[in-house]
Amino acid sequence: MGFKDNKLETAIIGLSIVMVGALGYVLRTPVQSAIAELEVIYEMPRPKTSFLAALFDLGDREISRKYVNPYAKKKEDAKKTADAKNAAVPVKPVAQKKAEAKKKADEAPKKTVDVQIVGADEPTGFGDDGFMNSGTGSGQQFVDNSGNNNPKNEQTGADKETLTGDQWQARLRAQPTAENVAQLVAAFSRSEVSESIFYSIVADLYSSNKAETQALGLEAVKSLYNSRSFAVTAKYYEQMTPELKSKADKYLAGYAVTARLGILKSVLQSNDSSVVEAALQVVIEGYQSAKGGVTPNTDPRNSRGDVTTNAVAGYSQFVPLFQQLAQSSDATIANLAATGLGQLQTAVASL
């Protein structure tokens, strides 16, 4: 049988295919909605209406549950670690701690205070630097006993700062202050600074063009009555301001007392005319004050010896020096010496 014999069957099959496709197209949307809203319940198959349903009911059954805390292990590990640390460090009893603290306090080194005793001052050796010529009189150094150089007030041990001469000069040039000058004087009194360095620094202070710095030079020597202090002050006297000159006059006049006349005698042998001239004036004015019963205003704590007495008899030692200076080639010195010599000879004759 060929194709012509099956026309009817072929037409029926083709029509069926078309109808199925058309039906599927028409029912596509409702079927998709139904599937989307479909709720599938997965339950154990059991009878619902039979008496056998009671055998499958879970209402009276006890369910076994076990809750596991995920943080419990971490807390347990932390506790074990803390216990291990506490066990590693033994806890000492309170009594034992107190005993150990007391033992440490007893073994601690006790503080000590070193006191340096300043002995008698040595001669200054005024002529060592060539500033004064070699003479028969020797200058005596007088040190401040007013408390400024008291060993109790000085730094001791590791706290005491010791500088070299060059370091002291550099410090005073960079920072010329009253505090540094006071420390310099204290170091000089302890023989930590040589005489040449000390008076070199004083000369630098005096030669400054600032009045306050010049005043520091006078501050450095005012407690040191000796030949070099007198000479360096007299040498730079003309460079001082009027106010500072007045203070310097009072300081130089402090040499005109019985205990310091030997210093003036040494200064009169200087090679510096300005120093000799100043010493002549102090001697003459001191003699006149002694004759009138006037004692220079000087602090006795600034030196040793009798600095409150100014007796006329003490000036007789200057007669030979004045006779020699009266023959000086310097007119000013010769005139001063001649004037003073006449007064001193009169005083010696009256004794």
ZAFIDREN-253422 format. One record per residue (C-alpha): residue in one letter; chain; x, y, z. Coordinates in steps of 0.001 Angstrom, whole numbers, plus 500000, padded with zeros to 6 digits. Layout:
N
+------+-----+--------+--------+--------+
| type | mol |      X |      Y |      Z |
+------+-----+--------+--------+--------+
|    A |   A |      X |      Y |      Z |
...
+------+-----+--------+--------+--------+
# end
This chain:
351
+------+-----+--------+--------+--------+
| type | mol |      X |      Y |      Z |
+------+-----+--------+--------+--------+
|    M |   A | 500000 | 500000 | 500000 |
|    G |   A | 501469 | 503367 | 498964 |
|    F |   A | 501072 | 506925 | 500010 |
|    K |   A | 497888 | 507316 | 498075 |
|    D |   A | 496250 | 504506 | 500001 |
|    N |   A | 497079 | 506215 | 503429 |
|    K |   A | 495890 | 509753 | 502799 |
|    L |   A | 493197 | 509578 | 505422 |
|    E |   A | 495512 | 508308 | 508160 |
|    T |   A | 498094 | 510892 | 507328 |
|    A |   A | 495576 | 513695 | 507470 |
|    I |   A | 494307 | 512493 | 510868 |
|    I |   A | 497810 | 512317 | 512357 |
|    G |   A | 498712 | 515753 | 511059 |
|    L |   A | 495504 | 517242 | 512424 |
|    S |   A | 496158 | 515606 | 515794 |
|    I |   A | 499609 | 517118 | 516006 |
|    V |   A | 498247 | 520566 | 515200 |
|    M |   A | 495485 | 520254 | 517819 |
|    V |   A | 497948 | 519084 | 520519 |
|    G |   A | 500286 | 521992 | 519784 |
|    A |   A | 497411 | 524469 | 519838 |
|    L |   A | 496144 | 523053 | 523144 |
|    G |   A | 499578 | 523236 | 524686 |
|    Y |   A | 499949 | 526848 | 523640 |
|    V |   A | 496504 | 527728 | 525044 |
|    L |   A | 497105 | 525948 | 528399 |
|    R |   A | 500739 | 527112 | 528881 |
|    T |   A | 500057 | 530132 | 531143 |
|    P |   A | 497517 | 528390 | 533487 |
|    V |   A | 499786 | 525393 | 533859 |
|    Q |   A | 502801 | 527554 | 534727 |
|    S |   A | 500774 | 529487 | 537346 |
|    A |   A | 499517 | 526253 | 538910 |
|    I |   A | 503032 | 524829 | 539104 |
|    A |   A | 504364 | 528042 | 540692 |
|    E |   A | 501629 | 528001 | 543362 |
|    L |   A | 501949 | 524297 | 543952 |
|    E |   A | 502886 | 523419 | 547586 |
|    V |   A | 504564 | 520087 | 547856 |
|    I |   A | 504272 | 518356 | 551240 |
|    Y |   A | 506739 | 515592 | 551936 |
|    E |   A | 505154 | 513504 | 554694 |
|    M |   A | 505474 | 509968 | 555732 |
|    P |   A | 502656 | 508091 | 554098 |
|    R |   A | 500218 | 506951 | 556779 |
|    P |   A | 496579 | 506259 | 556978 |
|    K |   A | 494438 | 509170 | 558109 |
|    T |   A | 490962 | 507717 | 558516 |
|    S |   A | 491713 | 504184 | 559729 |
|    F |   A | 492211 | 503137 | 563310 |
|    L |   A | 495796 | 502474 | 562328 |
|    A |   A | 496465 | 506245 | 562220 |
|    A |   A | 497038 | 506229 | 566001 |
|    L |   A | 500048 | 504021 | 565511 |
|    F |   A | 501751 | 506740 | 563392 |
|    D |   A | 500894 | 509758 | 565631 |
|    L |   A | 503957 | 511638 | 567089 |
|    G |   A | 502005 | 513670 | 569661 |
|    D |   A | 502844 | 511611 | 572780 |
|    R |   A | 506378 | 510721 | 571827 |
|    E |   A | 509452 | 512261 | 573677 |
|    I |   A | 512022 | 513721 | 571331 |
|    S |   A | 515687 | 513467 | 572420 |
|    R |   A | 517553 | 516736 | 571886 |
|    K |   A | 521202 | 517761 | 572561 |
|    Y |   A | 522328 | 521463 | 572467 |
|    V |   A | 525988 | 522095 | 571727 |
|    N |   A | 527393 | 525606 | 572664 |
|    P |   A | 530071 | 526540 | 570093 |
|    Y |   A | 531780 | 529011 | 572553 |
|    A |   A | 532043 | 526634 | 575482 |
|    K |   A | 535362 | 525196 | 574320 |
|    K |   A | 536940 | 528643 | 573937 |
|    K |   A | 535964 | 529654 | 577493 |
|    E |   A | 537303 | 526407 | 578866 |
|    D |   A | 540642 | 526851 | 577062 |
|    A |   A | 541004 | 530434 | 578368 |
|    K |   A | 540341 | 529283 | 581933 |
|    K |   A | 542945 | 526535 | 581628 |
|    T |   A | 545538 | 529069 | 580368 |
|    A |   A | 544871 | 531463 | 583286 |
|    D |   A | 545126 | 528636 | 585800 |
|    A |   A | 548441 | 527575 | 584293 |
|    K |   A | 549881 | 531122 | 584614 |
|    N |   A | 548746 | 531436 | 588230 |
|    A |   A | 550321 | 528110 | 589013 |
|    A |   A | 553625 | 529178 | 587424 |
|    V |   A | 553928 | 532311 | 589664 |
|    P |   A | 553942 | 531289 | 593314 |
|    V |   A | 552067 | 533613 | 595634 |
|    K |   A | 554241 | 534730 | 598532 |
|    P |   A | 552726 | 535231 | 601967 |
|    V |   A | 552339 | 538794 | 603216 |
|    A |   A | 554820 | 538236 | 606022 |
|    Q |   A | 557451 | 537018 | 603585 |
|    K |   A | 556948 | 540078 | 601357 |
|    K |   A | 557409 | 542438 | 604329 |
|    A |   A | 560575 | 540631 | 605405 |
|    E |   A | 562089 | 540925 | 601915 |
|    A |   A | 561220 | 544641 | 601677 |
|    K |   A | 562879 | 545306 | 605048 |
|    K |   A | 565980 | 543385 | 603973 |
|    K |   A | 566286 | 545474 | 600790 |
|    A |   A | 565923 | 548692 | 602792 |
|    D |   A | 568686 | 547604 | 605186 |
|    E |   A | 571011 | 546646 | 602322 |
|    A |   A | 570473 | 549936 | 600442 |
|    P |   A | 573568 | 552221 | 600606 |
|    K |   A | 573128 | 555093 | 603002 |
|    K |   A | 573636 | 558660 | 601787 |
|    T |   A | 576859 | 560305 | 602863 |
|    V |   A | 577987 | 563911 | 602798 |
|    D |   A | 581600 | 564767 | 602001 |
|    V |   A | 582806 | 567997 | 603560 |
|    Q |   A | 585886 | 569709 | 602196 |
|    I |   A | 587823 | 571788 | 604704 |
|    V |   A | 589547 | 574803 | 603200 |
|    G |   A | 592888 | 575341 | 604812 |
|    A |   A | 595012 | 578457 | 605079 |
|    D |   A | 595553 | 580407 | 601898 |
|    E |   A | 598942 | 580291 | 600264 |
|    P |   A | 600768 | 583400 | 599045 |
|    T |   A | 599537 | 584554 | 595692 |
|    G |   A | 602955 | 584930 | 594054 |
|    F |   A | 601923 | 588253 | 592574 |
|    G |   A | 605128 | 588731 | 590576 |
|    D |   A | 605021 | 585309 | 588874 |
|    D |   A | 603360 | 586575 | 585714 |
|    G |   A | 605599 | 589645 | 585343 |
|    F |   A | 602767 | 591978 | 586228 |
|    M |   A | 604642 | 593040 | 589359 |
|    N |   A | 608409 | 593210 | 589744 |
|    S |   A | 610228 | 591307 | 592455 |
|    G |   A | 610113 | 593315 | 595643 |
|    T |   A | 610633 | 592802 | 599316 |
|    G |   A | 606951 | 592877 | 600195 |
|    S |   A | 604759 | 589902 | 599403 |
|    G |   A | 601038 | 590164 | 598868 |
|    Q |   A | 598753 | 588216 | 601191 |
|    Q |   A | 595601 | 586681 | 599769 |
|    F |   A | 592428 | 587229 | 601720 |
|    V |   A | 589458 | 584966 | 601075 |
|    D |   A | 585781 | 585627 | 601630 |
|    N |   A | 584718 | 584141 | 604972 |
|    S |   A | 581203 | 585534 | 604815 |
|    G |   A | 579728 | 582169 | 603886 |
|    N |   A | 579947 | 582412 | 600132 |
|    N |   A | 582896 | 580024 | 600082 |
|    N |   A | 581727 | 577864 | 603000 |
|    P |   A | 582514 | 574202 | 602224 |
|    K |   A | 578993 | 573299 | 603315 |
|    N |   A | 577639 | 575360 | 600473 |
|    E |   A | 579932 | 573779 | 597871 |
|    Q |   A | 578975 | 570883 | 595665 |
|    T |   A | 580727 | 567662 | 596636 |
|    G |   A | 581385 | 564259 | 595138 |
|    A |   A | 579996 | 563461 | 591717 |
|    D |   A | 577760 | 566556 | 591767 |
|    K |   A | 580740 | 568958 | 591757 |
|    E |   A | 581538 | 570244 | 588298 |
|    T |   A | 585254 | 570553 | 587592 |
|    L |   A | 586280 | 572565 | 584533 |
|    T |   A | 589663 | 573276 | 583057 |
|    G |   A | 591038 | 576789 | 582800 |
|    D |   A | 590222 | 576996 | 579098 |
|    Q |   A | 586670 | 575841 | 579783 |
|    W |   A | 586214 | 578516 | 582441 |
|    Q |   A | 587465 | 581188 | 580055 |
|    A |   A | 585143 | 579959 | 577292 |
|    R |   A | 582172 | 579883 | 579660 |
|    L |   A | 582694 | 583400 | 581007 |
|    R |   A | 583232 | 584787 | 577516 |
|    A |   A | 580072 | 583140 | 576221 |
|    Q |   A | 577925 | 583679 | 579322 |
|    P |   A | 579232 | 586450 | 581586 |
|    T |   A | 576641 | 586118 | 584350 |
|    A |   A | 576712 | 586639 | 588116 |
|    E |   A | 576049 | 582933 | 588661 |
|    N |   A | 579030 | 581872 | 586553 |
|    V |   A | 581267 | 584417 | 588289 |
|    A |   A | 580198 | 583092 | 591697 |
|    Q |   A | 581022 | 579548 | 590573 |
|    L |   A | 584403 | 580742 | 589265 |
|    V |   A | 585278 | 582367 | 592607 |
|    A |   A | 584233 | 579193 | 594443 |
|    A |   A | 586381 | 577056 | 592134 |
|    F |   A | 589330 | 579438 | 592637 |
|    S |   A | 588976 | 579189 | 596412 |
|    R |   A | 589118 | 575380 | 596060 |
|    S |   A | 592313 | 575700 | 593977 |
|    E |   A | 590539 | 574197 | 590958 |
|    V |   A | 591429 | 577291 | 588900 |
|    S |   A | 594960 | 578631 | 588729 |
|    E |   A | 595731 | 582188 | 589726 |
|    S |   A | 596840 | 583151 | 586236 |
|    I |   A | 593619 | 581832 | 584665 |
|    F |   A | 591441 | 583504 | 587271 |
|    Y |   A | 592949 | 586961 | 586828 |
|    S |   A | 593027 | 586539 | 583065 |
|    I |   A | 589251 | 586030 | 583182 |
|    V |   A | 588868 | 589051 | 585497 |
|    A |   A | 590867 | 591146 | 583035 |
|    D |   A | 588578 | 590008 | 580213 |
|    L |   A | 585545 | 591078 | 582223 |
|    Y |   A | 587070 | 594469 | 583040 |
|    S |   A | 588054 | 595113 | 579425 |
|    S |   A | 584506 | 594592 | 578144 |
|    N |   A | 582670 | 597558 | 576652 |
|    K |   A | 579548 | 596637 | 578614 |
|    A |   A | 579119 | 598152 | 582067 |
|    E |   A | 577310 | 595120 | 583457 |
|    T |   A | 580163 | 592836 | 582368 |
|    Q |   A | 582760 | 595169 | 583923 |
|    A |   A | 580757 | 595057 | 587157 |
|    L |   A | 581133 | 591276 | 587166 |
|    G |   A | 584917 | 591721 | 587160 |
|    L |   A | 584685 | 593826 | 590312 |
|    E |   A | 582298 | 591270 | 591776 |
|    A |   A | 584910 | 588562 | 591233 |
|    V |   A | 587719 | 590358 | 593111 |
|    K |   A | 585830 | 592221 | 595817 |
|    S |   A | 586153 | 589295 | 598233 |
|    L |   A | 589816 | 588663 | 597364 |
|    Y |   A | 592092 | 591296 | 598872 |
|    N |   A | 595570 | 590744 | 597451 |
|    S |   A | 598145 | 592386 | 595214 |
|    R |   A | 596777 | 591024 | 591938 |
|    S |   A | 593189 | 591987 | 592718 |
|    F |   A | 594291 | 595541 | 593481 |
|    A |   A | 596506 | 595744 | 590406 |
|    V |   A | 593980 | 594446 | 587873 |
|    T |   A | 591278 | 596751 | 589258 |
|    A |   A | 593581 | 599777 | 589146 |
|    K |   A | 594765 | 598943 | 585634 |
|    Y |   A | 591249 | 598989 | 584136 |
|    Y |   A | 589920 | 601762 | 586378 |
|    E |   A | 589854 | 604419 | 583644 |
|    Q |   A | 587682 | 602185 | 581389 |
|    M |   A | 584907 | 601942 | 583985 |
|    T |   A | 581683 | 603897 | 584050 |
|    P |   A | 581337 | 606632 | 586713 |
|    E |   A | 579006 | 604451 | 588752 |
|    L |   A | 581391 | 601513 | 588658 |
|    K |   A | 584334 | 603790 | 589467 |
|    S |   A | 582571 | 604779 | 592673 |
|    K |   A | 582264 | 601125 | 593668 |
|    A |   A | 585871 | 600468 | 592684 |
|    D |   A | 587016 | 603419 | 594854 |
|    K |   A | 585334 | 601853 | 597873 |
|    Y |   A | 586960 | 598502 | 597117 |
|    L |   A | 590457 | 600019 | 596710 |
|    A |   A | 590012 | 602137 | 599844 |
|    G |   A | 589453 | 598885 | 601726 |
|    Y |   A | 593195 | 598231 | 601467 |
|    A |   A | 593956 | 601227 | 603666 |
|    V |   A | 593731 | 599322 | 606961 |
|    T |   A | 596470 | 597983 | 609187 |
|    A |   A | 596045 | 594350 | 608111 |
|    R |   A | 596356 | 595170 | 604380 |
|    L |   A | 599111 | 597785 | 604319 |
|    G |   A | 601592 | 595069 | 603381 |
|    I |   A | 599604 | 594484 | 600175 |
|    L |   A | 599874 | 598184 | 599282 |
|    K |   A | 603594 | 598052 | 599950 |
|    S |   A | 603903 | 595212 | 597431 |
|    V |   A | 601709 | 596957 | 594852 |
|    L |   A | 603876 | 600121 | 595022 |
|    Q |   A | 606693 | 598079 | 593474 |
|    S |   A | 604703 | 597370 | 590309 |
|    N |   A | 606057 | 598192 | 586874 |
|    D |   A | 602653 | 599533 | 585815 |
|    S |   A | 602464 | 603277 | 586416 |
|    S |   A | 598665 | 603283 | 586659 |
|    V |   A | 598816 | 600671 | 589416 |
|    V |   A | 601520 | 602537 | 591344 |
|    E |   A | 599608 | 605812 | 591003 |
|    A |   A | 596436 | 604209 | 592375 |
|    A |   A | 598349 | 602678 | 595277 |
|    L |   A | 599959 | 606030 | 596142 |
|    Q |   A | 596549 | 607679 | 596250 |
|    V |   A | 595133 | 604929 | 598494 |
|    V |   A | 598097 | 605200 | 600876 |
|    I |   A | 597852 | 608998 | 601092 |
|    E |   A | 594068 | 608955 | 601573 |
|    G |   A | 594396 | 606114 | 604069 |
|    Y |   A | 596946 | 608041 | 606083 |
|    Q |   A | 594712 | 611099 | 606118 |
|    S |   A | 591780 | 608968 | 607264 |
|    A |   A | 593898 | 607370 | 609997 |
|    K |   A | 595048 | 610786 | 611121 |
|    G |   A | 591418 | 611874 | 611361 |
|    G |   A | 590363 | 608682 | 613138 |
|    V |   A | 588268 | 607416 | 610226 |
|    T |   A | 588269 | 603709 | 609309 |
|    P |   A | 587321 | 602693 | 605749 |
|    N |   A | 583947 | 601023 | 605435 |
|    T |   A | 584973 | 597427 | 604863 |
|    D |   A | 583351 | 594134 | 605720 |
|    P |   A | 585615 | 592212 | 608162 |
|    R |   A | 584160 | 588925 | 606901 |
|    N |   A | 585873 | 589444 | 603567 |
|    S |   A | 589341 | 588750 | 604926 |
|    R |   A | 591338 | 587510 | 607865 |
|    G |   A | 593112 | 589770 | 610292 |
|    D |   A | 592307 | 593131 | 611771 |
|    V |   A | 590521 | 595100 | 609069 |
|    T |   A | 588827 | 597562 | 611375 |
|    T |   A | 591999 | 599284 | 612546 |
|    N |   A | 593736 | 602056 | 610618 |
|    A |   A | 596597 | 603376 | 612733 |
|    V |   A | 598938 | 606196 | 611741 |
|    A |   A | 601950 | 604226 | 612969 |
|    G |   A | 601450 | 601610 | 610288 |
|    Y |   A | 602205 | 604099 | 607501 |
|    S |   A | 605816 | 604613 | 608576 |
|    Q |   A | 606782 | 601547 | 606509 |
|    F |   A | 606037 | 603499 | 603305 |
|    V |   A | 608674 | 606207 | 603856 |
|    P |   A | 611519 | 604371 | 602059 |
|    L |   A | 609295 | 603503 | 599104 |
|    F |   A | 607965 | 607052 | 598819 |
|    Q |   A | 611544 | 608388 | 598860 |
|    Q |   A | 612396 | 606055 | 595984 |
|    L |   A | 609226 | 606877 | 593995 |
|    A |   A | 609818 | 610616 | 594464 |
|    Q |   A | 612782 | 610170 | 592119 |
|    S |   A | 610630 | 608493 | 589415 |
|    S |   A | 610796 | 609683 | 585823 |
|    D |   A | 606994 | 609684 | 585756 |
|    A |   A | 605977 | 613196 | 586802 |
|    T |   A | 602599 | 612145 | 588209 |
|    I |   A | 604098 | 609407 | 590365 |
|    A |   A | 606976 | 611653 | 591497 |
|    N |   A | 604604 | 614446 | 592543 |
|    L |   A | 602266 | 612073 | 594427 |
|    A |   A | 605184 | 610386 | 596175 |
|    A |   A | 606717 | 613736 | 597156 |
|    T |   A | 603402 | 614961 | 598542 |
|    G |   A | 602817 | 611786 | 600488 |
|    L |   A | 606404 | 611645 | 601701 |
|    G |   A | 606119 | 615044 | 603334 |
|    Q |   A | 603005 | 613940 | 605238 |
|    L |   A | 604489 | 610587 | 606276 |
|    Q |   A | 607746 | 612108 | 607496 |
|    T |   A | 605763 | 614501 | 609659 |
|    A |   A | 603834 | 611576 | 611093 |
|    V |   A | 606986 | 609570 | 611782 |
|    A |   A | 608585 | 612547 | 613489 |
|    S |   A | 605582 | 612940 | 615789 |
|    L |   A | 605638 | 609297 | 616894 |
+------+-----+--------+--------+--------+
# end
